[in-house]
Amino acid sequence: MNRVVITSLLLTLCLSTFNAVGKDSPLRSIQGQWKQGSVLVGQVAPGTKVAFLGHDVMVSSDGYFVLGLGRDAKSPVELVLTDSQGNDFRLNKVVVQRQYKIQRVEGVPSRTVNPDQQHLDRIYKEIAQTKRARAVISQRQEYRDNFEWPLTGPITGVYGSQRYYNGQPRRPHFGVDVAAPTGTVVTAPVGGKVTLVHENMFFSGGTLIIDHGQGLNSSFIHLSKILVTEGQEVKQGDPIAEVGATGRVTGPHLDWRMNWMDQRVDPQLLVPPMESVRK
């Protein structure tokens, strides 16, 4: 069997839906790509416990759960299921490793590239605020819905890319950037509950976080205006904010990011290709 055929078979196994990990497995189904940046949704028999990447995964009363694979997720990964009788079932999956783009951004004010000491207290406080908002693990299940783009436009930044600001390397980019004029309305990609509203964070400017359930959440940053309040319930398609150029940016755009637990996942893997939805 040649290398091309072997590679094709491996990718098919990684990207497929599987329905069992053994004869008596409590796993009913799981859908999604075993690929860096992906979100997967599964269902198990009621009463089953799920563990993944060091987390005890929340399972709904009807057996649904969600998983996420971060930018640098190693391969293979192990999913552990414990049925109501205490029997363990283990599934090891190959994770497709991705190649990421390098982006260079010039003209960023030096104080935002290398913040001086007087700004550090503010930065640490804002980091703690976002961590608390992302730490919410609720019983919501909007993650099971089909995601939609929160707005349409040219994609100017992609998940996983390594950015250089004024020639200096920084952390990888964990969202997808969509360029649009300031004031363009941003809508909810699926429903959820608002867990953070901040009008002007040092790095991310106007910042909004929405919980979609069981550890999966969306962040929308660089906003000029936020149209919802903390604790508010939103439905898919509801106006939630307006595009801006606040925080560390060189022009107006939306930066949409998503997290599952401590894994930063790729929103672009959950929505149709942009060219198929742009008018």
C-alpha positions in Angstrom: 0.0 0.0 0.0 1.6 3.3 -1.0 2.0 6.4 1.1 -0.8 8.4 -0.6 -3.3 5.6 0.1 -2.2 5.2 3.7 -2.5 9.0 4.3 -6.0 9.0 2.8 -7.1 6.2 5.0 -5.7 7.9 8.1 -7.5 11.2 7.3 -10.8 9.3 6.7 -10.5 7.7 10.1 -9.7 11.0 11.8 -12.5 13.0 10.2 -15.3 10.4 10.4 -18.1 10.0 12.8 -17.7 6.9 15.0 -20.5 5.1 16.9 -18.7 2.8 19.3 -15.4 2.2 21.0 -16.2 -1.4 21.9 -19.1 -3.9 22.0 -20.6 -2.6 25.2 -19.4 1.0 24.9 -21.8 3.7 26.3 -20.8 6.0 23.4 -23.7 6.6 21.0 -22.1 9.0 18.6 -19.5 11.8 18.2 -19.3 14.3 15.3 -16.5 16.6 14.3 -13.0 16.5 13.0 -10.1 15.1 15.1 -8.0 18.1 14.0 -6.2 20.9 15.8 -8.7 23.7 16.5 -11.8 21.5 16.2 -15.0 21.2 18.3 -16.6 17.8 18.6 -20.1 17.0 19.9 -20.9 13.6 21.3 -23.6 11.6 23.0 -23.3 8.8 25.6 -25.7 6.7 27.5 -27.2 8.5 30.5 -25.1 8.2 33.6 -21.8 8.0 31.7 -18.8 10.0 32.8 -16.5 11.5 30.2 -12.9 12.6 30.7 -10.7 14.3 28.0 -7.4 16.3 28.1 -7.3 16.2 31.9 -10.9 17.5 32.3 -14.0 15.9 33.8 -16.3 16.8 30.9 -19.9 18.0 31.7 -22.5 15.6 30.3 -26.2 16.8 29.9 -29.1 14.8 31.3 -29.7 13.4 27.8 -26.1 12.4 27.3 -24.7 15.2 25.2 -21.2 16.6 25.6 -18.8 18.9 23.8 -15.0 18.7 23.4 -12.3 21.0 22.0 -8.9 20.5 20.5 -6.5 23.5 20.9 -4.0 24.9 18.3 -1.2 22.7 19.4 -3.1 19.6 20.5 -0.7 16.6 20.3 -1.6 13.3 18.7 -3.0 10.9 19.7 -5.6 12.0 22.2 -7.5 9.7 24.6 -11.3 9.9 25.4 -12.2 8.0 28.5 -15.8 6.9 29.1 -17.0 5.4 32.4 -20.4 3.8 32.3 -22.9 3.7 35.1 -21.4 0.3 36.3 -18.0 1.8 36.6 -16.5 0.2 33.5 -13.9 2.2 31.6 -13.8 2.5 27.8 -10.9 4.2 26.1 -10.7 5.6 22.7 -7.4 6.9 21.2 -7.6 9.1 18.1 -5.1 10.5 15.8 -5.2 14.4 15.7 -4.5 16.0 12.3 -1.7 18.5 12.8 -2.0 21.8 11.0 0.4 24.2 9.4 -0.1 27.9 10.4 0.5 31.1 8.6 2.9 33.9 9.6 1.4 37.4 9.7 3.4 40.7 10.1 1.6 43.8 11.4 3.4 47.1 11.3 2.5 50.5 12.6 1.1 49.3 16.0 1.8 51.9 18.7 4.9 50.9 20.7 3.0 51.1 24.1 0.7 48.3 23.0 3.5 46.1 21.7 5.6 46.5 24.9 3.3 47.9 27.7 5.1 49.9 30.3 4.9 49.2 34.0 2.0 51.6 34.7 -0.3 49.5 32.4 0.6 46.1 33.7 -1.7 46.2 36.7 -4.6 47.0 34.4 -3.6 44.2 32.0 -3.4 41.6 34.7 -6.8 42.7 36.1 -8.4 42.4 32.6 -6.8 39.0 32.0 -8.4 37.8 35.3 -11.8 39.1 34.2 -11.7 37.2 30.9 -10.5 34.0 32.6 -13.5 34.2 35.1 -15.9 34.7 32.2 -14.5 31.8 30.2 -14.5 29.5 33.3 -18.3 29.4 33.3 -19.4 25.8 32.7 -23.2 25.8 32.4 -25.7 23.2 31.3 -26.6 25.2 28.2 -26.6 23.3 24.9 -26.6 25.9 22.2 -23.3 24.4 21.1 -25.4 21.7 19.4 -26.8 24.3 16.9 -25.3 25.0 13.5 -23.1 28.1 13.9 -23.5 31.1 11.6 -21.0 33.9 10.9 -21.5 36.9 13.2 -21.0 39.1 10.2 -19.6 38.8 6.7 -16.7 40.4 5.0 -13.1 39.8 4.0 -11.1 37.5 6.2 -8.0 39.3 7.2 -6.6 37.1 10.0 -6.9 33.4 10.7 -6.7 31.1 13.7 -3.3 29.8 14.7 -1.2 32.3 12.7 1.9 33.6 14.3 1.9 37.4 14.4 4.8 39.8 14.5 4.0 43.3 15.7 6.5 45.8 14.4 8.9 43.0 13.7 8.6 41.4 17.2 7.1 37.9 17.5 4.1 37.6 19.7 1.7 34.8 20.8 -0.3 33.0 18.0 -3.6 34.5 16.9 -6.5 32.5 18.3 -9.4 33.9 16.3 -10.6 34.8 12.9 -10.6 38.4 11.8 -13.3 39.8 9.6 -12.8 43.3 8.2 -15.8 45.7 8.2 -16.4 49.4 8.7 -16.8 50.7 12.3 -20.4 50.4 13.3 -21.2 47.3 11.3 -23.6 45.1 13.4 -22.3 41.9 14.9 -24.9 39.1 15.5 -24.8 36.0 17.8 -23.5 33.0 15.9 -25.6 30.8 18.1 -27.5 31.5 21.3 -26.1 31.7 24.8 -25.7 33.9 27.8 -23.5 37.0 28.1 -20.8 36.4 30.8 -18.6 39.5 30.2 -19.1 43.0 28.8 -16.1 45.4 28.9 -16.1 48.6 27.0 -12.3 49.1 26.6 -9.7 46.5 27.6 -6.0 47.4 27.0 -5.3 44.8 24.3 -8.8 43.8 23.1 -10.7 47.1 23.4 -14.5 46.5 23.5 -14.9 42.9 24.6 -17.9 40.6 24.8 -18.0 36.9 25.9 -21.0 34.6 25.4 -21.4 31.2 27.0 -22.8 28.5 24.6 -22.8 25.7 27.2 -20.7 23.1 28.9 -17.4 25.0 28.6 -17.7 26.4 25.1 -17.8 30.1 24.7 -17.2 32.9 22.1 -15.3 36.1 22.5 -15.8 39.2 20.3 -13.2 41.9 20.6 -12.1 45.3 19.3 -15.8 46.4 19.4 -16.9 50.0 19.1 -20.2 49.4 20.9 -21.7 46.5 22.9 -25.5 46.1 22.6 -26.1 43.6 25.3 -25.5 43.4 29.1 -24.0 40.8 31.4 -26.4 38.0 32.2 -28.5 38.7 29.2 -29.8 35.7 27.1 -29.3 36.0 23.4 -30.6 34.0 20.5 -28.9 33.2 17.2 -28.9 36.2 14.9 -29.6 38.7 17.7 -27.6 42.0 17.3 -24.9 41.9 20.1 -22.3 44.6 19.2 -20.8 46.8 16.5 -17.4 46.5 14.8 -14.7 48.9 16.0 -11.0 49.5 16.1 -10.4 49.6 19.8 -7.5 48.0 21.7 -4.4 46.8 19.8 -5.5 47.1 16.2 -4.5 49.0 13.0 -8.0 49.2 11.5 -11.7 48.3 12.1 -12.5 44.6 12.2 -14.1 41.9 14.3 -11.9 39.3 16.0 -14.0 36.3 16.9 -12.4 33.7 19.2 -13.7 30.6 20.9 -12.6 28.5 23.9 -13.5 25.1 25.2 -12.2 24.8 28.7 -8.5 25.8 28.4 -8.4 24.9 24.7 -8.5 27.7 22.2 -10.5 26.4 19.2 -11.1 27.7 15.6 -14.4 29.4 15.0 -13.9 29.0 11.2 -14.2 25.2 11.5 -17.8 25.6 12.8 -19.2 27.9 10.0 -19.7 27.6 6.2 -17.0 29.0 3.9 -17.2 32.8 3.9 -17.6 32.9 0.1 -20.7 30.8 0.3 -22.5 33.3 2.6 -21.3 36.7 1.4 -23.8 38.6 -0.6 
